């Protein structure tokens, strides 16, 4: 919805290269949080077994990615994913 479009527009036109200026990170984060919450609302209408299956696949892929990059000195920096539905 609107929150996602706001974030897209903001990154495309108002966000400059470099560090965030005061308020920029919070503005962008708040729009993305709103988008995530609306996605959770939408998922309530989906069949539970389909949603659970998709979440299992995401979790398995994250584990596979971690195992592939963990301990590899040439892997560079990676940020392990915290699954958003685990915190609800």
KAURVEN-V118888 format. One record per residue. N is the residue number from 1. SS is DSSP state (H for helix, E for strand, - for the rest). BURIAL is 1 if it has 16 or more other ideal C-beta (glycine too) atoms within 10 Angstrom, else 0. Layout:
BEGIN
N:SS:BURIAL
N:SS:BURIAL
END
This chain:
BEGIN
1:-:0
2:H:0
3:H:1
4:H:0
5:H:0
6:H:1
7:H:1
8:H:0
9:H:0
10:H:0
11:H:0
12:H:0
13:H:0
14:H:0
15:-:1
16:-:0
17:-:0
18:-:0
19:-:0
20:-:0
21:-:0
22:-:0
23:-:0
24:H:0
25:H:0
26:H:0
27:H:0
28:H:1
29:H:0
30:H:0
31:H:1
32:H:0
33:H:0
34:H:1
35:H:1
36:H:0
37:H:0
38:H:0
39:H:0
40:H:0
41:H:0
42:H:0
43:H:0
44:-:0
45:-:0
46:-:0
47:-:0
48:H:0
49:H:0
50:H:0
51:H:0
52:H:0
53:H:0
54:H:0
55:H:0
56:H:0
57:H:0
58:H:0
59:H:0
60:H:0
61:H:0
62:H:0
63:H:0
64:H:0
65:H:0
66:H:0
67:H:0
68:H:0
69:H:0
70:-:0
71:-:0
72:-:0
73:-:0
74:-:0
75:-:0
76:-:0
77:-:0
78:-:0
79:-:0
80:-:0
81:-:0
82:-:0
83:-:0
84:H:0
85:H:0
86:H:0
87:H:0
88:-:0
END
